[in-house]
Amino acid sequence: MAAIRDLWRTLMDRSDRVRRVYMSGRRQELEHWNQDQELVAAETALEQGRLDLCCGSAMPLRLQWLEGCAAAGVPAWTLRHLRTLPGTIAAACRTTASYATLRIAVNISQLTAHSACLCLKAYVDALSDRVEDYRSNAADILLLTAPLVSADFLSAASGAAVSAADLARHLQLPATQAHAAALRDSGAISAFQFDFFAGNCLHLASCFLQNETRGAGAGPLPPLVPRLAAALRDSQLPAGVARAVMTCPGLPGQLGRGSAGGGRRTAQAGVPVWHAVKISVRALAMLTRTAVDLHGCKGAVASTASAALGAALARPHVASLRLALLQTLWEQAGGLLPVPDDARLPPEPGVPPGLQLARAAARTAEAVCRLSRGQGLAGAYTAEQRRLMAREESCLSRLLPFSRPRQPRAPEERAHWAEASAWVMAAALEGLEAAEAEQDSPGEAEGMERTGSPGQVGLAATLVEALQEVLSTASELAAAPHSASLAEALAAGLRRSGLAASLDHALRLAFAAADRAAAPGASEQDRRLAEALGGVLSRAGDLKACGLAAACDVGGVALTLAKRASLIARGLEAAAAGVAPTGAVPAFLQGPIESSPACLAAALAGCAALLRGPAGPVAGGGAPEGELEAYFFQAAGRLAAQLGADSAACALTAAGREQPALLVPTRVNSAAALIECLAYASTLCSAPGRLAPSRLLACQPHRLIAPACKLLVDWRPAIGVPKEVEQRGRLRGALSLTALHLAAHPALSARVRRWLVPAGEGEAALGCGASSAAEAPEGADEAGPKAEAAGVEAEQGCLAQAWGEGWRSHDGWRLADGSSFSPPLALLRLAQGGGAGGRGGEAGADAAFRSGAMELLSWAKSVEAGGSPPPPPLPEALVQSTGVASMLEAVFAAAKALLTPLPPPLAAPPEGRALPKLRVCGFPGCNSFGGRSEAGLALRQCGGCRAVRYCGPGCQRAHWREGHRGECGALGEAAGALTRASGDGE
């Protein structure tokens, strides 16, 4: 330690001699300080000593170096010279100052800056790269560095930096240039050196403040935190650093206002960022993060420290620097400084600060997103910079609104914050996509982890957080009264930011990550990334509640969700067909909750409501003739049916009783999806044209009705979770109305009657549309009458038990006289011969069934419209209540209805399943979710039918083996007919 002390004292003595020479004005003795050989030799010896002790050494040796610096009085010596500098510069900046006075000020400024940087370098270099040793040596480190983060030292550093910047500005003035032009560059260099010194001082203090704050955790804050926060406020160091950065000539981010720099440099590829700006901005950003951390802490100490930091960051010069950096980013894609809730931008006349901040966040997020796409800077922002987003800690989360604002946000502010969040989503997706491309590219280092790096997981978390901000903000605006112009502004901002495309891309990344995490041999990194992205699906279910129909073309999202629904439904159907071990957890209860089939069902329900729209199904996603809706509701119905049946039956098992946390949302969400699919089926019943009945049968309406009835049986008790009680009421309404629509349909009525008549109680009729070509099972030409008869036999009575049990406990609709009437039970009795009177055989029974169904439907529509019509004039046998079964019989009947498998699928006509214009892989088991959307995959049509597409040979071969071989010709004919009818072709 003595050797270090002696080295420092030698250097300080020689530096003071040089300073005295400068102050005396004896210019001829020494032109520049670095020409003094003794001073250069002393500095060289000191640097060698530092390298010997600090370079690659353990912390104890580094602490010895710091002890030697303290023993020599380095901080006090530096502080003394920093304090004298402002007076020297102030004398030189007078209009009457001579050239000699200016020369002395420049020389002293350069020497003081160099000495101060030496002092700070001695401390900073000793502590660099030893973050892991900070906690174990915090007491010694804080003791030895205390003079550098004291209020006096920080104030002196701020004052010196501001004075040097003032000197540089003074030397740029035309009046000064007339007699001191030779000093201009020297003054600028001196100002830059002090900017660098003050920025490093601020960075050191910021590091200590952040480490001490985060190290406290949930416990009390160390005394250093409020003391250092107050020192930063009182010293005005953040403002001094900002002012120095803004007034140093030629710096990127300088606006040219109030400075002599003359504007910005032209953005070019490979132009380096000045280190002083980088250090200063990083320090300010660290302070903002610490202010946010302190804002979330409890207690008077945290409140005091948070207020002190807020005051330090709210200085006008800090705000000006923040705006300069943001404008540089907007215009030239330069540096980025996160904007905290504690600070503000320079006031904009007539604009509230909150609105100004929200607008700046939206513009900044858009700029960052465009940079991440390689736009701007004439391509200078290369793929390497974009990949850094996935490798390093991302700043994107700083562009999201602060979760605990001190002032409520106005509706206008929330609209801009929603747009900013949508841009953050897009930028995070670009980073994740770049990481995927980097890992998939050849030539990467061996052993590189496939997924789940800290940068990727952080981007995934930011993506989910941004999506949540968009949805929650949209929900708040939808629930509150506001003008139509604000709603349109929100929709326009979200359309401009590509929210729908981002959500589609995010869902595909989440599905791909979930599949990798579930595969054998998945790494912990795979699971971490899948867990981070799991929130995308759970939040996608909130689309309907957010009122984003005007802002989102959900075609791509619907396609991705439907494709996933087909894949998951296949797995659930396979699990239901197998024999599960006793006590095994059902397939739909396995895996993380946020990526469960229940969350997928909720997302399907929310998307279906947007897809159908207020006026019924609409074409979207570039698929004419409603092909997108047809594909979506066929897939959604397939998943909702199996999920609803499984969740209803699970109530009888021990696994269901042990996992109510997942079983309840599964029932609620599957019911929500069933309600939407039933509503779509009702709409198709009223749709004109020959295609609608075929599309309706392709939706497998009997398999939608069966699980809906099972859920009503499971929800038979009047008590339950409020959300389940509400969903039960909605399901009853949708189910009864859809069944009445189907029963009244001229082409489907006889078929519906067949579903409701138990096997053996009547000869199934194929009249009244049931024997039409549209309903003939596929492959009839090959299988002949036997296959057709087998299909009819399988349909016979497939809904009789579930329908009766589902409605048995419902006391019907209350009439004006206080009595009740149940159209669903009346429909059941009507199907089973309650109104035919035995006249006309099966044809007469079919006619009576349809006639009665039409009357029931007309009555139900009137009730739904708010009327109170009397019951239709039906025979007494149809409206009388059934006899009351014993409790034991009721329990056994309900259990049998719950455990009965879903009815087999109908042989839907080819024209109902042919979707020649839709761009989606036609294999229901396709698990390829690469690309930003389904349309982004390299899809190729089947060469035989040209009615389906495949993403690759594997899917095509698998689909061929699973049944496309037998239907390819029929689908081709149906697709050709559809193409001719639409007047288009490919």
Buried (B, 14 or more C-beta within 10 A) or exposed (E): BEEBBBBBBBBBEBBBEBBEBBEEBEEEEBEEBBEBEBBEEBBEBBBEBBEEBBEEBEBEBBBBBBBBBBBBBBBEBBBEBBBBBBEBBBBBBEEEBEEEBBBBBBBBBBBBBBBBBBBBBBBBBBBEEBEEBBEEBBEBBBEBBBBBBBBBBBBBBBBBBBBBBBBBBBBBBEEBBEEBEEBBEBBBBBBBBBBBBBBBBBBBBBBBBBBBBEBBEEEEBBEBBBBBBBBBBBBBBBBBBBBBBBBBBBBBBBBEEEBBBEEBBEBEEEEEEBEBBBBBBBBBBBBBBBBBBBBEBEEEBBBBBBBBBBBBBBBEBBBBBBBBBBBBBBEBBBBBBBBBBBBBBBEEEEEBBBBBBBBBBBBBBBBBBBBBBBEBBEEBBEEEBBBEBBBEEBBBBBBBBBEEEEEEBEBBBBBBBBBBBBBBBBBBBBBBBBBBEBBEEEEEEEEEEBBBBEBBBBBBBBBBBBBBBBBBBBBBBBEEEBEEEBBEBBBBBBBBBBBBBBBBBBBBBBBBBBBBBBEEEBBEBBBBBBBBBBBBBBBBBBBBBBBBBEBBBBBBBBBBBBBBBBBBBBBBBEBBEEEEEEEEBBBBBEBBBBBBBBBBBBBBBBBBBBBBEEEBBBBBBBBEBBBBBBBBBBBBBBBBBBBBBBBBBBBEBEBBEEBEEBBBBBBBBBBBBBBBBBBBBBBBBEBEEEBBBBBBBBBBBBBBBBBBBBBBBBBBEEEBBEEBEEBBEEBBBBBBBBBBBBBBBEBBBBBBBBBBBBBEEBEBBBBBBBBBEBBBBBBBEEBEEEBBEEBBEBBBBBBBBBBBBBBBBBEBBEBEEEEEBBBBBBBBBBBBBBBBEEEEEBBBBBBBBBBBBBBBBEBBBEBEEEEEBEBBEBBEEBBEEEEEEEEEEBEEBBBEBBEBEBBEBBBBBBBBBBBBBBBBBBBBBBBBBBBBBBBBBEBEBBEBBBBBBBBBEEBBEBBBEEEBEEBBEBBBBBBBBBBEEEEEEE
